[in-house]
């Protein structure tokens, strides 16, 4: 028999609680952004195939502007940014019964507004890393740059892009 175990110290317990809160917050934010919906994006059916190796799931690259007003994610399908507060005129999207103005994305087909349902996006939590002004990040064929006047994301192969800032938006 070994020596009796000592209880965990207050510092260790505090770190464990903080880690748990951060994980739950990240899961909530990813769920809000639609990354934890469990959808396949296909026709809705499910087809099982025999495979000896599982298909890897691409993890989104998530970051925020230094002001924390803009939060972005890059996936193999798109670079998407959400802005909590803005001062520009919003467009009208035909068929959209939700909110337009808080969310924009670029895909291989170009940049476009996203029809958003539900509440405006919250500011990102502390678990989301800042992309400092002047820094860029490239993933899945997209490059995003953080600038003092907003965030620009580009689909590298097509050149389609958007620039999102509190006062203005540019789609190219």
TIVO-2410 file (N, C-alpha, C; in nm, 3 decimals):
# residues 172
REC num residu      c1      c2      c3 atome chaine
REC   1      X   0.083  -0.118   0.000     N      A
REC   1      X   0.000   0.000   0.000    CA      A
REC   1      X   0.087   0.123   0.000     C      A
REC   2      X   0.047   0.220  -0.077     N      A
REC   2      X   0.124   0.343  -0.085    CA      A
REC   2      X   0.080   0.442   0.022     C      A
REC   3      X   0.144   0.554   0.019     N      A
REC   3      X   0.111   0.660   0.114    CA      A
REC   3      X  -0.027   0.715   0.082     C      A
REC   4      X  -0.098   0.767   0.182     N      A
REC   4      X  -0.231   0.823   0.157    CA      A
REC   4      X  -0.220   0.946   0.063     C      A
REC   5      X  -0.320   0.961  -0.021     N      A
REC   5      X  -0.319   1.073  -0.117    CA      A
REC   5      X  -0.357   1.202  -0.045     C      A
REC   6      X  -0.284   1.306  -0.083     N      A
REC   6      X  -0.316   1.439  -0.030    CA      A
REC   6      X  -0.426   1.501  -0.115     C      A
REC   7      X  -0.514   1.579  -0.056     N      A
REC   7      X  -0.617   1.646  -0.136    CA      A
REC   7      X  -0.549   1.748  -0.230     C      A
REC   8      X  -0.617   1.774  -0.341     N      A
REC   8      X  -0.564   1.872  -0.436    CA      A
REC   8      X  -0.563   2.009  -0.371     C      A
REC   9      X  -0.461   2.085  -0.401     N      A
REC   9      X  -0.450   2.220  -0.348    CA      A
REC   9      X  -0.552   2.313  -0.411     C      A
REC  10      X  -0.577   2.426  -0.347     N      A
REC  10      X  -0.674   2.524  -0.396    CA      A
REC  10      X  -0.635   2.576  -0.534     C      A
REC  11      X  -0.506   2.594  -0.558     N      A
REC  11      X  -0.461   2.643  -0.688    CA      A
REC  11      X  -0.492   2.546  -0.800     C      A
REC  12      X  -0.472   2.416  -0.776     N      A
REC  12      X  -0.499   2.313  -0.877    CA      A
REC  12      X  -0.649   2.306  -0.904     C      A
REC  13      X  -0.729   2.310  -0.800     N      A
REC  13      X  -0.874   2.305  -0.816    CA      A
REC  13      X  -0.921   2.429  -0.894     C      A
REC  14      X  -0.867   2.545  -0.862     N      A
REC  14      X  -0.904   2.668  -0.933    CA      A
REC  14      X  -0.871   2.657  -1.081     C      A
REC  15      X  -0.753   2.607  -1.114     N      A
REC  15      X  -0.716   2.590  -1.255    CA      A
REC  15      X  -0.807   2.492  -1.326     C      A
REC  16      X  -0.846   2.385  -1.257     N      A
REC  16      X  -0.937   2.288  -1.318    CA      A
REC  16      X  -1.073   2.351  -1.346     C      A
REC  17      X  -1.123   2.432  -1.255     N      A
REC  17      X  -1.252   2.499  -1.274    CA      A
REC  17      X  -1.242   2.598  -1.390     C      A
REC  18      X  -1.135   2.676  -1.396     N      A
REC  18      X  -1.116   2.772  -1.505    CA      A
REC  18      X  -1.111   2.699  -1.638     C      A
REC  19      X  -1.037   2.588  -1.646     N      A
REC  19      X  -1.031   2.509  -1.770    CA      A
REC  19      X  -1.170   2.462  -1.811     C      A
REC  20      X  -1.246   2.413  -1.717     N      A
REC  20      X  -1.381   2.364  -1.748    CA      A
REC  20      X  -1.469   2.477  -1.801     C      A
REC  21      X  -1.462   2.595  -1.738     N      A
REC  21      X  -1.541   2.710  -1.784    CA      A
REC  21      X  -1.499   2.750  -1.925     C      A
REC  22      X  -1.370   2.752  -1.954     N      A
REC  22      X  -1.322   2.788  -2.088    CA      A
REC  22      X  -1.371   2.688  -2.192     C      A
REC  23      X  -1.368   2.560  -2.162     N      A
REC  23      X  -1.413   2.458  -2.256    CA      A
REC  23      X  -1.562   2.475  -2.284     C      A
REC  24      X  -1.642   2.496  -2.180     N      A
REC  24      X  -1.786   2.514  -2.197    CA      A
REC  24      X  -1.814   2.641  -2.278     C      A
REC  25      X  -1.742   2.750  -2.251     N      A
REC  25      X  -1.761   2.875  -2.324    CA      A
REC  25      X  -1.727   2.857  -2.471     C      A
REC  26      X  -1.616   2.791  -2.501     N      A
REC  26      X  -1.577   2.766  -2.640    CA      A
REC  26      X  -1.682   2.681  -2.710     C      A
REC  27      X  -1.731   2.578  -2.643     N      A
REC  27      X  -1.835   2.493  -2.703    CA      A
REC  27      X  -1.960   2.575  -2.732     C      A
REC  28      X  -1.997   2.665  -2.641     N      A
REC  28      X  -2.113   2.751  -2.662    CA      A
REC  28      X  -2.091   2.841  -2.783     C      A
REC  29      X  -1.974   2.904  -2.793     N      A
REC  29      X  -1.945   2.994  -2.906    CA      A
REC  29      X  -1.944   2.918  -3.038     C      A
REC  30      X  -1.886   2.800  -3.040     N      A
REC  30      X  -1.885   2.722  -3.163    CA      A
REC  30      X  -2.027   2.680  -3.200     C      A
REC  31      X  -2.108   2.650  -3.101     N      A
REC  31      X  -2.248   2.617  -3.127    CA      A
REC  31      X  -2.323   2.736  -3.183     C      A
REC  32      X  -2.299   2.856  -3.130     N      A
REC  32      X  -2.360   2.978  -3.181    CA      A
REC  32      X  -2.320   3.004  -3.325     C      A
REC  33      X  -2.196   2.972  -3.360     N      A
REC  33      X  -2.146   2.995  -3.495    CA      A
REC  33      X  -2.188   2.883  -3.589     C      A
REC  34      X  -2.253   2.779  -3.538     N      A
REC  34      X  -2.302   2.671  -3.622    CA      A
REC  34      X  -2.204   2.557  -3.641     C      A
REC  35      X  -2.093   2.557  -3.571     N      A
REC  35      X  -1.994   2.453  -3.591    CA      A
REC  35      X  -2.023   2.326  -3.513     C      A
REC  36      X  -2.114   2.334  -3.416     N      A
REC  36      X  -2.146   2.214  -3.338    CA      A
REC  36      X  -2.288   2.166  -3.366     C      A
REC  37      X  -2.343   2.201  -3.482     N      A
REC  37      X  -2.482   2.165  -3.512    CA      A
REC  37      X  -2.498   2.018  -3.547     C      A
REC  38      X  -2.388   1.953  -3.585     N      A
REC  38      X  -2.396   1.813  -3.618    CA      A
REC  38      X  -2.446   1.787  -3.758     C      A
REC  39      X  -2.479   1.893  -3.832     N      A
REC  39      X  -2.528   1.877  -3.968    CA      A
REC  39      X  -2.417   1.837  -4.062     C      A
REC  40      X  -2.459   1.773  -4.170     N      A
REC  40      X  -2.361   1.729  -4.268    CA      A
REC  40      X  -2.356   1.821  -4.388     C      A
REC  41      X  -2.455   1.910  -4.400     N      A
REC  41      X  -2.457   2.002  -4.511    CA      A
REC  41      X  -2.500   1.937  -4.641     C      A
REC  42      X  -2.534   1.811  -4.639     N      A
REC  42      X  -2.574   1.741  -4.761    CA      A
REC  42      X  -2.725   1.739  -4.776     C      A
REC  43      X  -2.777   1.632  -4.835     N      A
REC  43      X  -2.918   1.621  -4.864    CA      A
REC  43      X  -2.999   1.583  -4.741     C      A
REC  44      X  -2.936   1.562  -4.630     N      A
REC  44      X  -3.006   1.527  -4.508    CA      A
REC  44      X  -3.004   1.379  -4.480     C      A
REC  45      X  -2.972   1.299  -4.580     N      A
REC  45      X  -2.966   1.155  -4.560    CA      A
REC  45      X  -2.830   1.115  -4.507     C      A
REC  46      X  -2.821   0.992  -4.462     N      A
REC  46      X  -2.695   0.943  -4.411    CA      A
REC  46      X  -2.661   0.814  -4.482     C      A
REC  47      X  -2.541   0.805  -4.530     N      A
REC  47      X  -2.498   0.685  -4.599    CA      A
REC  47      X  -2.376   0.630  -4.528     C      A
REC  48      X  -2.379   0.504  -4.490     N      A
REC  48      X  -2.266   0.441  -4.425    CA      A
REC  48      X  -2.177   0.379  -4.532     C      A
REC  49      X  -2.048   0.397  -4.516     N      A
REC  49      X  -1.953   0.335  -4.607    CA      A
REC  49      X  -1.851   0.260  -4.525     C      A
REC  50      X  -1.801   0.152  -4.582     N      A
REC  50      X  -1.699   0.074  -4.513    CA      A
REC  50      X  -1.565   0.143  -4.533     C      A
REC  51      X  -1.498   0.170  -4.424     N      A
REC  51      X  -1.368   0.236  -4.432    CA      A
REC  51      X  -1.285   0.192  -4.313     C      A
REC  52      X  -1.159   0.167  -4.339     N      A
REC  52      X  -1.073   0.125  -4.230    CA      A
REC  52      X  -1.012   0.244  -4.157     C      A
REC  53      X  -1.016   0.362  -4.219     N      A
REC  53      X  -0.961   0.480  -4.154    CA      A
REC  53      X  -1.068   0.587  -4.146     C      A
REC  54      X  -1.083   0.651  -4.031     N      A
REC  54      X  -1.183   0.756  -4.019    CA      A
REC  54      X  -1.141   0.879  -4.099     C      A
REC  55      X  -1.241   0.952  -4.147     N      A
REC  55      X  -1.214   1.076  -4.219    CA      A
REC  55      X  -1.186   1.185  -4.117     C      A
REC  56      X  -1.072   1.253  -4.128     N      A
REC  56      X  -1.043   1.358  -4.031    CA      A
REC  56      X  -1.138   1.477  -4.048     C      A
REC  57      X  -1.175   1.537  -3.938     N      A
REC  57      X  -1.261   1.654  -3.939    CA      A
REC  57      X  -1.172   1.777  -3.929     C      A
REC  58      X  -1.193   1.869  -4.020     N      A
REC  58      X  -1.115   1.992  -4.020    CA      A
REC  58      X  -1.162   2.082  -3.906     C      A
REC  59      X  -1.072   2.120  -3.821     N      A
REC  59      X  -1.104   2.209  -3.710    CA      A
REC  59      X  -1.104   2.353  -3.758     C      A
REC  60      X  -1.204   2.432  -3.722     N      A
REC  60      X  -1.203   2.573  -3.762    CA      A
REC  60      X  -1.089   2.647  -3.691     C      A
REC  61      X  -1.034   2.744  -3.759     N      A
REC  61      X  -0.935   2.835  -3.701    CA      A
REC  61      X  -1.014   2.958  -3.657     C      A
REC  62      X  -1.011   2.988  -3.529     N      A
REC  62      X  -1.094   3.094  -3.473    CA      A
REC  62      X  -1.005   3.202  -3.414     C      A
REC  63      X  -1.040   3.329  -3.439     N      A
REC  63      X  -0.964   3.441  -3.383    CA      A
REC  63      X  -1.054   3.562  -3.371     C      A
REC  64      X  -1.006   3.663  -3.300     N      A
REC  64      X  -1.081   3.787  -3.282    CA      A
REC  64      X  -0.990   3.905  -3.310     C      A
REC  65      X  -1.052   4.017  -3.344     N      A
REC  65      X  -0.977   4.141  -3.359    CA      A
REC  65      X  -0.933   4.189  -3.221     C      A
REC  66      X  -0.829   4.270  -3.213     N      A
REC  66      X  -0.784   4.318  -3.083    CA      A
REC  66      X  -0.891   4.394  -3.005     C      A
REC  67      X  -0.986   4.457  -3.074     N      A
REC  67      X  -1.093   4.529  -3.004    CA      A
REC  67      X  -1.201   4.434  -2.954     C      A
REC  68      X  -1.198   4.307  -2.999     N      A
REC  68      X  -1.295   4.203  -2.962    CA      A
REC  68      X  -1.433   4.230  -3.022     C      A
REC  69      X  -1.446   4.325  -3.115     N      A
REC  69      X  -1.573   4.353  -3.180    CA      A
REC  69      X  -1.598   4.260  -3.298     C      A
REC  70      X  -1.491   4.204  -3.355     N      A
REC  70      X  -1.502   4.114  -3.469    CA      A
REC  70      X  -1.445   3.978  -3.431     C      A
REC  71      X  -1.520   3.873  -3.458     N      A
REC  71      X  -1.474   3.735  -3.436    CA      A
REC  71      X  -1.485   3.661  -3.568     C      A
REC  72      X  -1.383   3.584  -3.603     N      A
REC  72      X  -1.379   3.516  -3.732    CA      A
REC  72      X  -1.345   3.369  -3.717     C      A
REC  73      X  -1.385   3.293  -3.817     N      A
REC  73      X  -1.347   3.153  -3.824    CA      A
REC  73      X  -1.311   3.121  -3.969     C      A
REC  74      X  -1.214   3.033  -3.984     N      A
REC  74      X  -1.175   2.986  -4.117    CA      A
REC  74      X  -1.194   2.835  -4.118     C      A
REC  75      X  -1.271   2.787  -4.215     N      A
REC  75      X  -1.294   2.645  -4.234    CA      A
REC  75      X  -1.257   2.612  -4.379     C      A
REC  76      X  -1.259   2.487  -4.417     N      A
REC  76      X  -1.231   2.455  -4.557    CA      A
REC  76      X  -1.333   2.518  -4.653     C      A
REC  77      X  -1.453   2.549  -4.604     N      A
REC  77      X  -1.559   2.603  -4.690    CA      A
REC  77      X  -1.562   2.755  -4.701     C      A
REC  78      X  -1.514   2.827  -4.599     N      A
REC  78      X  -1.528   2.973  -4.599    CA      A
REC  78      X  -1.444   3.036  -4.490     C      A
REC  79      X  -1.419   3.165  -4.509     N      A
REC  79      X  -1.370   3.251  -4.401    CA      A
REC  79      X  -1.489   3.339  -4.364     C      A
REC  80      X  -1.530   3.335  -4.238     N      A
REC  80      X  -1.651   3.400  -4.192    CA      A
REC  80      X  -1.617   3.492  -4.076     C      A
REC  81      X  -1.671   3.613  -4.078     N      A
REC  81      X  -1.653   3.705  -3.965    CA      A
REC  81      X  -1.787   3.757  -3.919     C      A
REC  82      X  -1.798   3.777  -3.789     N      A
REC  82      X  -1.917   3.834  -3.727    CA      A
REC  82      X  -1.875   3.957  -3.651     C      A
REC  83      X  -1.957   4.060  -3.659     N      A
REC  83      X  -1.927   4.185  -3.589    CA      A
REC  83      X  -2.039   4.213  -3.490     C      A
REC  84      X  -2.002   4.244  -3.368     N      A
REC  84      X  -2.102   4.266  -3.262    CA      A
REC  84      X  -2.169   4.402  -3.279     C      A
REC  85      X  -2.091   4.507  -3.304     N      A
REC  85      X  -2.147   4.643  -3.319    CA      A
REC  85      X  -2.094   4.705  -3.446     C      A
REC  86      X  -2.185   4.768  -3.522     N      A
REC  86      X  -2.144   4.834  -3.645    CA      A
REC  86      X  -2.223   4.962  -3.665     C      A
REC  87      X  -2.175   5.048  -3.758     N      A
REC  87      X  -2.237   5.177  -3.784    CA      A
REC  87      X  -2.262   5.198  -3.933     C      A
REC  88      X  -2.259   5.096  -4.016     N      A
REC  88      X  -2.281   5.109  -4.159    CA      A
REC  88      X  -2.426   5.071  -4.194     C      A
REC  89      X  -2.469   5.116  -4.311     N      A
REC  89      X  -2.601   5.079  -4.361    CA      A
REC  89      X  -2.596   4.932  -4.404     C      A
REC  90      X  -2.701   4.858  -4.373     N      A
REC  90      X  -2.702   4.716  -4.406    CA      A
REC  90      X  -2.778   4.692  -4.536     C      A
REC  91      X  -2.736   4.591  -4.610     N      A
REC  91      X  -2.807   4.560  -4.735    CA      A
REC  91      X  -2.935   4.482  -4.707     C      A
REC  92      X  -3.015   4.466  -4.810     N      A
REC  92      X  -3.133   4.382  -4.803    CA      A
REC  92      X  -3.105   4.258  -4.886     C      A
REC  93      X  -3.127   4.142  -4.828     N      A
REC  93      X  -3.110   4.016  -4.900    CA      A
REC  93      X  -3.247   3.958  -4.930     C      A
REC  94      X  -3.272   3.931  -5.057     N      A
REC  94      X  -3.400   3.875  -5.097    CA      A
REC  94      X  -3.421   3.740  -5.028     C      A
REC  95      X  -3.538   3.723  -4.969     N      A
REC  95      X  -3.572   3.598  -4.903    CA      A
REC  95      X  -3.522   3.586  -4.760     C      A
REC  96      X  -3.447   3.683  -4.712     N      A
REC  96      X  -3.393   3.677  -4.576    CA      A
REC  96      X  -3.495   3.736  -4.479     C      A
REC  97      X  -3.538   3.656  -4.384     N      A
REC  97      X  -3.629   3.705  -4.282    CA      A
REC  97      X  -3.554   3.730  -4.151     C      A
REC  98      X  -3.425   3.710  -4.154     N      A
REC  98      X  -3.342   3.731  -4.036    CA      A
REC  98      X  -3.271   3.865  -4.042     C      A
REC  99      X  -3.155   3.869  -3.980     N      A
REC  99      X  -3.075   3.990  -3.967    CA      A
REC  99      X  -2.961   3.987  -4.068     C      A
REC 100      X  -2.938   4.099  -4.134     N      A
REC 100      X  -2.825   4.112  -4.226    CA      A
REC 100      X  -2.741   4.228  -4.175     C      A
REC 101      X  -2.611   4.208  -4.171     N      A
REC 101      X  -2.521   4.315  -4.128    CA      A
REC 101      X  -2.420   4.271  -4.025     C      A
REC 102      X  -2.453   4.168  -3.949     N      A
REC 102      X  -2.362   4.120  -3.845    CA      A
REC 102      X  -2.264   4.014  -3.896     C      A
REC 103      X  -2.292   3.952  -4.011     N      A
REC 103      X  -2.210   3.838  -4.053    CA      A
REC 103      X  -2.183   3.843  -4.203     C      A
REC 104      X  -2.058   3.814  -4.239     N      A
REC 104      X  -2.014   3.816  -4.379    CA      A
REC 104      X  -1.916   3.702  -4.398     C      A
REC 105      X  -1.907   3.651  -4.521     N      A
REC 105      X  -1.811   3.544  -4.546    CA      A
REC 105      X  -1.762   3.550  -4.689     C      A
REC 106      X  -1.646   3.486  -4.710     N      A
REC 106      X  -1.592   3.469  -4.844    CA      A
REC 106      X  -1.574   3.320  -4.868     C      A
REC 107      X  -1.615   3.275  -4.987     N      A
REC 107      X  -1.601   3.137  -5.030    CA      A
REC 107      X  -1.529   3.139  -5.164     C      A
REC 108      X  -1.503   3.025  -5.224     N      A
REC 108      X  -1.444   3.027  -5.358    CA      A
REC 108      X  -1.529   3.103  -5.460     C      A
REC 109      X  -1.660   3.119  -5.433     N      A
REC 109      X  -1.750   3.190  -5.523    CA      A
REC 109      X  -1.752   3.340  -5.499     C      A
REC 110      X  -1.682   3.389  -5.397     N      A
REC 110      X  -1.679   3.533  -5.369    CA      A
REC 110      X  -1.729   3.565  -5.230     C      A
REC 111      X  -1.734   3.694  -5.201     N      A
REC 111      X  -1.778   3.742  -5.070    CA      A
REC 111      X  -1.927   3.773  -5.073     C      A
REC 112      X  -1.994   3.745  -4.962     N      A
REC 112      X  -2.137   3.775  -4.954    CA      A
REC 112      X  -2.182   3.788  -4.808     C      A
REC 113      X  -2.293   3.856  -4.791     N      A
REC 113      X  -2.355   3.870  -4.661    CA      A
REC 113      X  -2.422   3.739  -4.622     C      A
REC 114      X  -2.434   3.716  -4.493     N      A
REC 114      X  -2.501   3.598  -4.440    CA      A
REC 114      X  -2.631   3.643  -4.374     C      A
REC 115      X  -2.740   3.575  -4.410     N      A
REC 115      X  -2.869   3.600  -4.345    CA      A
REC 115      X  -2.865   3.529  -4.211     C      A
REC 116      X  -2.869   3.603  -4.104     N      A
REC 116      X  -2.850   3.549  -3.970    CA      A
REC 116      X  -2.982   3.549  -3.894     C      A
REC 117      X  -3.013   3.438  -3.831     N      A
REC 117      X  -3.131   3.432  -3.746    CA      A
REC 117      X  -3.086   3.430  -3.600     C      A
REC 118      X  -3.170   3.475  -3.514     N      A
REC 118      X  -3.135   3.476  -3.372    CA      A
REC 118      X  -3.075   3.608  -3.329     C      A
REC 119      X  -3.015   3.607  -3.215     N      A
REC 119      X  -2.958   3.727  -3.155    CA      A
REC 119      X  -2.832   3.770  -3.228     C      A
REC 120      X  -2.798   3.899  -3.217     N      A
REC 120      X  -2.668   3.943  -3.270    CA      A
REC 120      X  -2.555   3.867  -3.202     C      A
REC 121      X  -2.443   3.852  -3.270     N      A
REC 121      X  -2.334   3.775  -3.210    CA      A
REC 121      X  -2.278   3.846  -3.086     C      A
REC 122      X  -2.243   3.767  -2.986     N      A
REC 122      X  -2.180   3.828  -2.868    CA      A
REC 122      X  -2.033   3.858  -2.899     C      A
REC 123      X  -1.972   3.941  -2.816     N      A
REC 123      X  -1.829   3.960  -2.830    CA      A
REC 123      X  -1.762   3.829  -2.788     C      A
REC 124      X  -1.651   3.795  -2.851     N      A
REC 124      X  -1.587   3.666  -2.821    CA      A
REC 124      X  -1.534   3.661  -2.678     C      A
REC 125      X  -1.535   3.542  -2.623     N      A
REC 125      X  -1.485   3.521  -2.488    CA      A
REC 125      X  -1.334   3.521  -2.482     C      A
REC 126      X  -1.279   3.513  -2.363     N      A
REC 126      X  -1.134   3.521  -2.344    CA      A
REC 126      X  -1.058   3.402  -2.403     C      A
REC 127      X  -1.128   3.291  -2.431     N      A
REC 127      X  -1.060   3.175  -2.487    CA      A
REC 127      X  -1.029   3.191  -2.636     C      A
REC 128      X  -1.087   3.292  -2.700     N      A
REC 128      X  -1.061   3.318  -2.842    CA      A
REC 128      X  -0.940   3.411  -2.852     C      A
REC 129      X  -0.838   3.365  -2.922     N      A
REC 129      X  -0.713   3.440  -2.933    CA      A
REC 129      X  -0.729   3.562  -3.023     C      A
REC 130      X  -0.658   3.669  -2.989     N      A
REC 130      X  -0.654   3.788  -3.073    CA      A
REC 130      X  -0.561   3.765  -3.191     C      A
REC 131      X  -0.597   3.822  -3.305     N      A
REC 131      X  -0.506   3.834  -3.417    CA      A
REC 131      X  -0.464   3.981  -3.414     C      A
REC 132      X  -0.343   4.006  -3.366     N      A
REC 132      X  -0.297   4.144  -3.345    CA      A
REC 132      X  -0.293   4.223  -3.475     C      A
REC 133      X  -0.308   4.355  -3.462     N      A
REC 133      X  -0.304   4.444  -3.577    CA      A
REC 133      X  -0.175   4.423  -3.656     C      A
REC 134      X  -0.190   4.410  -3.786     N      A
REC 134      X  -0.075   4.389  -3.873    CA      A
REC 134      X  -0.042   4.242  -3.893     C      A
REC 135      X  -0.102   4.153  -3.814     N      A
REC 135      X  -0.075   4.010  -3.828    CA      A
REC 135      X  -0.177   3.947  -3.923     C      A
REC 136      X  -0.137   3.835  -3.982     N      A
REC 136      X  -0.227   3.761  -4.070    CA      A
REC 136      X  -0.225   3.614  -4.032     C      A
REC 137      X  -0.327   3.544  -4.077     N      A
REC 137      X  -0.336   3.401  -4.055    CA      A
REC 137      X  -0.387   3.338  -4.184     C      A
REC 138      X  -0.327   3.227  -4.223     N      A
REC 138      X  -0.366   3.156  -4.345    CA      A
REC 138      X  -0.402   3.013  -4.307     C      A
REC 139      X  -0.519   2.969  -4.354     N      A
REC 139      X  -0.564   2.832  -4.330    CA      A
REC 139      X  -0.665   2.794  -4.437     C      A
REC 140      X  -0.659   2.669  -4.480     N      A
REC 140      X  -0.757   2.612  -4.573    CA      A
REC 140      X  -0.773   2.695  -4.701     C      A
REC 141      X  -0.670   2.765  -4.744     N      A
REC 141      X  -0.678   2.842  -4.868    CA      A
REC 141      X  -0.735   2.982  -4.851     C      A
REC 142      X  -0.746   3.029  -4.727     N      A
REC 142      X  -0.795   3.163  -4.698    CA      A
REC 142      X  -0.690   3.236  -4.615     C      A
REC 143      X  -0.680   3.366  -4.635     N      A
REC 143      X  -0.590   3.449  -4.555    CA      A
REC 143      X  -0.669   3.565  -4.497     C      A
REC 144      X  -0.657   3.585  -4.366     N      A
REC 144      X  -0.721   3.698  -4.299    CA      A
REC 144      X  -0.613   3.786  -4.237     C      A
REC 145      X  -0.632   3.917  -4.246     N      A
REC 145      X  -0.538   4.014  -4.194    CA      A
REC 145      X  -0.612   4.105  -4.097     C      A
REC 146      X  -0.553   4.125  -3.980     N      A
REC 146      X  -0.609   4.217  -3.882    CA      A
REC 146      X  -0.542   4.352  -3.901     C      A
REC 147      X  -0.624   4.454  -3.918     N      A
REC 147      X  -0.574   4.590  -3.939    CA      A
REC 147      X  -0.639   4.683  -3.839     C      A
REC 148      X  -0.581   4.801  -3.820     N      A
REC 148      X  -0.639   4.898  -3.725    CA      A
REC 148      X  -0.782   4.934  -3.765     C      A
REC 149      X  -0.813   4.925  -3.893     N      A
REC 149      X  -0.946   4.963  -3.939    CA      A
REC 149      X  -1.031   4.842  -3.976     C      A
REC 150      X  -1.008   4.726  -3.916     N      A
REC 150      X  -1.093   4.611  -3.939    CA      A
REC 150      X  -1.017   4.486  -3.977     C      A
REC 151      X  -1.090   4.389  -4.032     N      A
REC 151      X  -1.035   4.260  -4.072    CA      A
REC 151      X  -1.065   4.239  -4.220     C      A
REC 152      X  -0.964   4.194  -4.294     N      A
REC 152      X  -0.981   4.159  -4.435    CA      A
REC 152      X  -0.954   4.010  -4.451     C      A
REC 153      X  -1.046   3.938  -4.516     N      A
REC 153      X  -1.028   3.796  -4.544    CA      A
REC 153      X  -1.039   3.774  -4.694     C      A
REC 154      X  -0.950   3.690  -4.746     N      A
REC 154      X  -0.941   3.665  -4.890    CA      A
REC 154      X  -0.936   3.515  -4.917     C      A
REC 155      X  -1.009   3.471  -5.020     N      A
REC 155      X  -0.992   3.335  -5.071    CA      A
REC 155      X  -0.872   3.341  -5.164     C      A
REC 156      X  -0.765   3.274  -5.126     N      A
REC 156      X  -0.636   3.291  -5.194    CA      A
REC 156      X  -0.642   3.257  -5.343     C      A
REC 157      X  -0.710   3.151  -5.382     N      A
REC 157      X  -0.710   3.109  -5.522    CA      A
REC 157      X  -0.794   3.200  -5.611     C      A
REC 158      X  -0.910   3.244  -5.564     N      A
REC 158      X  -1.000   3.324  -5.648    CA      A
REC 158      X  -0.977   3.474  -5.633     C      A
REC 159      X  -0.920   3.516  -5.519     N      A
REC 159      X  -0.902   3.659  -5.494    CA      A
REC 159      X  -1.025   3.726  -5.436     C      A
REC 160      X  -1.136   3.653  -5.422     N      A
REC 160      X  -1.254   3.710  -5.360    CA      A
REC 160      X  -1.223   3.748  -5.216     C      A
REC 161      X  -1.279   3.862  -5.171     N      A
REC 161      X  -1.245   3.908  -5.036    CA      A
REC 161      X  -1.353   3.998  -4.978     C      A
REC 162      X  -1.340   4.023  -4.851     N      A
REC 162      X  -1.420   4.126  -4.784    CA      A
REC 162      X  -1.332   4.197  -4.683     C      A
REC 163      X  -1.371   4.321  -4.654     N      A
REC 163      X  -1.308   4.399  -4.547    CA      A
REC 163      X  -1.422   4.441  -4.455     C      A
REC 164      X  -1.412   4.404  -4.328     N      A
REC 164      X  -1.518   4.431  -4.230    CA      A
REC 164      X  -1.462   4.521  -4.120     C      A
REC 165      X  -1.531   4.633  -4.098     N      A
REC 165      X  -1.494   4.728  -3.993    CA      A
REC 165      X  -1.620   4.785  -3.933     C      A
REC 166      X  -1.608   4.847  -3.819     N      A
REC 166      X  -1.725   4.904  -3.750    CA      A
REC 166      X  -1.798   5.004  -3.838     C      A
REC 167      X  -1.723   5.084  -3.917     N      A
REC 167      X  -1.785   5.191  -3.995    CA      A
REC 167      X  -1.815   5.154  -4.141     C      A
REC 168      X  -1.751   5.048  -4.194     N      A
REC 168      X  -1.773   5.018  -4.336    CA      A
REC 168      X  -1.742   4.872  -4.369     C      A
REC 169      X  -1.797   4.831  -4.481     N      A
REC 169      X  -1.775   4.696  -4.533    CA      A
REC 169      X  -1.748   4.708  -4.682     C      A
REC 170      X  -1.650   4.628  -4.729     N      A
REC 170      X  -1.620   4.622  -4.872    CA      A
REC 170      X  -1.620   4.476  -4.914     C      A
REC 171      X  -1.693   4.444  -5.020     N      A
REC 171      X  -1.693   4.311  -5.078    CA      A
REC 171      X  -1.627   4.318  -5.213     C      A
REC 172      X  -1.531   4.228  -5.239     N      A
REC 172      X  -1.463   4.228  -5.369    CA      A
REC 172      X  -1.459   4.089  -5.426     C      A
***
